[in-house]
Amino acid sequence: MLYFFLSYAHGERDDKVRVQQFFNDLSTEIRVLTGEDGGTAVGFHDDGALRIGDDWPRELVEALCRAQTMIALFSPRYFRSEFCGKEWAVFSTRVRRWQQRGGSRQARLIPIFWVRRTRVPDALEHLQHRDARFGDTYDREDLRELLREHARGHSGEYERFVSALALMITEIAVDGTPLPESDPRSEFPSDLRAVGSAFHPSTDSVRPVGSAEPAPAPEPSTLIGPRRHVDVPKGPPPRPILSLEVAENQEQPEPGDWAGESTGAAPHNMRGGGHERP
């Protein structure tokens, strides 16, 4: 079983090292919780070894069609990256189709702030971004800062975060209803370059005949919006992190719709990241 797909935008060299450490630590914790063998791949991420010309978009799509959850590392670069938007589009479409067929509405897209002061696009502002299980330090800072503190010898908060996230993922994948694997050859374009980005609607994208325009996102309540500071006023405990639920009166896309067409407006003043993932 592939427990998670890690979606992030390639950035500075130091960040690449931190992301790799986070991926390794999370994978180790999941293997401990599930009893998987040490060499078992429980997660997937593009560590930079996949390059154009090596059929890497196909491998990404196949992993997105197998993973039980997707972790998105939110940062300004993430929402500028066209390929991060494509990954979001494929996974969210897969989950939505399953829900339309009567599948569980359990949250499977898990947003994590890699950079705390990140403006979230309008299309995602209705999603919950906080979870008390991740600890107060993460709630004030971000995962990147937790890793910095971990490197300085202050590991407690980072280890707590990884343990909580691993437990969340295993509860979804093992204790919940498994998300069926999709056949990328029949449900999605085999090449990720043919998929529309969830964050960068394009006039060049092909929209299936008869498909509806995306409905507006629900009005946010205490959720983080694109122009709001990340410090949310104290109130009732937040509901479990993220939900793909839509408003009761929101129009549902037809099951035949494909990735990238139900995610709403693009971020303000942001552009795609080009052909190659930043």
N, C-alpha and C positions, 0 to 999 in steps of 0.2 A: 504493500500500500504506500502511495506517496501522500504523506500527511500534509505537506505545505509547499507552496510555490512562493518564493521570495521575489517580490517585484520592487526594484529600486533603480535609480538613475546613477550611472557611473559618474564619479566626480573626482575629487583630489586623490592622490596616491594614498595619503594617510587614511582617508575615508574608506578606500577599497580594502585596506588591511582590517579596519574596524568591522566593516560589513562581513568580511570573511570570518572573523572571530565570532561575531554574533551568530552567523549561520552555523558554524561548527558547534558552538556551545548549545544552541537550541536543538540541533540534531542529536547531540549527545544526551541531553535531558529527555527528549522524546523517546530515544531508544531505551533509556533506563525505565521510563514509565510504562512502556509497552512490551518490554522484554525482547525487542528486536536485536538481532545479532549486531556486533560492532561494525561490520562492514556493510550493513544494509543502508541504502540511500533512502532516508525518510523525507528528504526535502530536495528542492531543486532551485538553483539560481545560476545565472550567467555570470561566471567569474571573470569574463573577459577572454576566455579561451575560444569561445565561439565567435566566428567572424564571417562576414559576407563572403560567399564563395565556398563555405563549408556546410551549406544547407542548414545554417543555424536557426533561421526562422521556423523551419519545420519542426526542429527539436523543441523549440519553445512552445509551439502550439500543442504538440503531443503531451508535454508536461502539464500545460494548462488544462488539458482535457482529462488528466488523470488525478490531479491534486484534489484533496478534500477541502483545503482552505487556501486562501491567498493572503499573504502578509504584504501590505503596501507601505513602504517607508516614505512618508510624506516629507517633502522638502520643496523649495522653490524650483530646483532643477527637475524634480519628479514631474511637476505639472507642466514644465516646458518640453518634456521628453515625449515625442510622438509615440515611441515604442512602448513606453510605460502606459500611455493611453490605450494602445492596442491590447496590451496584456489585460488591462482592466476590462476592456470591452469583451474580450473572449470569455474570461472567467465569469463576469456578471451575466452575460447572455446565457452561458451554460446553466448557471444557477436559476435564472429566471425561467428558462424553458422547463426545467425540472419542477419548479414550483407550479407552473401552469398545468403540469400533468398530475398535480396532487401531491408533490413531494414536500418534505418538511420545510418550514420557513425559518429554520435555524440559521443564525448569522454565520456566514463563512468568509466574508471579506473583512479582514482585520486591519484597520489603519493604525499605523504606529508613527508618531512624529519623530523623524530623524533630526529635523531642524524645527524647534518649537515655534518660532515666529514664521510660520508658513501660512500664506493665504490660501484657503480652500476654495475651489471653484463653486460657483452657484449650483452646479448640477449635483454636488455632493454635500451641500450644507445641511441636508435633512438627515444625514447619517450621524450616529453617535460616535464620538471620538475619544471618550474617556471611560476608564474602568478603574474602580477603586482598588482592585486586586494588584494593580501594577505599582502601587506605592506612591507616597507623597512626593518623593524626589522626582520621579518621572513626571508626575502631574505638574510640577513646577518647571521642570527643565525639559529634557528630551533624551532619547536613547543615545544619541551621540555623546552627550555629557555624561551619561552613566558609564559609557565605555571609557571615557577619559578618566573618570574617577577610579574605575577599575584598574586602569594602567598605573595610577598613582598608589595603588595598594588598598583603596577603599572599595572592596568588592561586594559588600553586603547588599546594597540597593540594586546593583546590577544583577546579582545572583537571584535575588527575590523576583525581579522582573522576568528573567528568563524562566524561572521555575513556574511562575504564574501563567506565562504565555504558553509554555509547553503543556501545562495541565489543561488550559483552555482548548488547545488544539486536539489533544487526545480525547477530551470529553466530547468534542464535536465529531471526531473521526471514528471513535470506538464506541462510546456510550450512546451517541446519537444515531440517527438513520444515515447510513453511508450514502454519499453522493455518487450516483452511478457514473462510471467513466464514459466519456463521449468518444465517438469515432471521428477523429479530425478529418478523415477523408470524405465523410458524408455530411457532417454538420458545419464545418468551418473551412474556409480556404486553407489549403495545406501550407501556404506561405504567408507568414505574418505580415508581409508587406502588402498583401491584398486586403487586409482588415482595416476598417476605419478606426481612428483613435477616438476614445470616449471624451477626450479633453480638447480635441482639435477638429471640429466638424469641418468638412471640406466640400466645396461645390463639385469636386472631382469624384467624391465617393459615390458609389452606385447604391441607390436605395431600392429595395425590391418593390415591384409593382404592387400598388394597393396598400403598402405599409403606411401607418399613421405617423404624423409628426410626434415627437416625444412630448408627453404631458409635462406641465410645469412641476417643479419639485414642491413638496408640501412646505407650508410655512414653518420655519424653525421655532422652537420654544426656547429651551436652555442650551441648544446645540451651538457649536462653534460655527460662525459664518465667515465669509471671506473678508469682511472688513472689521471683524471683532477681535479684540485682544483675547489671547488664549486663556486668561484667567477668568474662569466662570464663577459667578457669585455662589456662595454656599447655599445649599438647598438640600432636597431629598437626595438619597444616594442615586447615582446614575444607573440607568438600566444597562444590561450587558452590552458590551462594546459592539457597535455597529449593527444595523439591521437592513436587510434588503426589502423590507416591507414597504408597500406603497399605500397612499391614502385610499380609503375605501371607494371613493368615487373617481379615482384616477384611472384613465383608460389603459387597459392592458394591451401590449402588443400581441399580434398574432404569433402562434408558435413557430411559424415559418420564418419570422424575422431573424436576421443574423447580426453578428456582433457589431456594436458601436452605434446603434441607432436609437437607444432609449436612455441616453445619459444626459440630455438637456444641454444647457448653454455651455459655451467654452469659458475658461478663466478670462478675467479681464486683462487686457493688454499682454497676452501671452501668445507665443508662437510655437509651432512644432519644432521638434529637435532634429528634423532631417531624416535621411535614410538610415544612418547608423545610430545605434543607441548612444546617447552622450554618456 
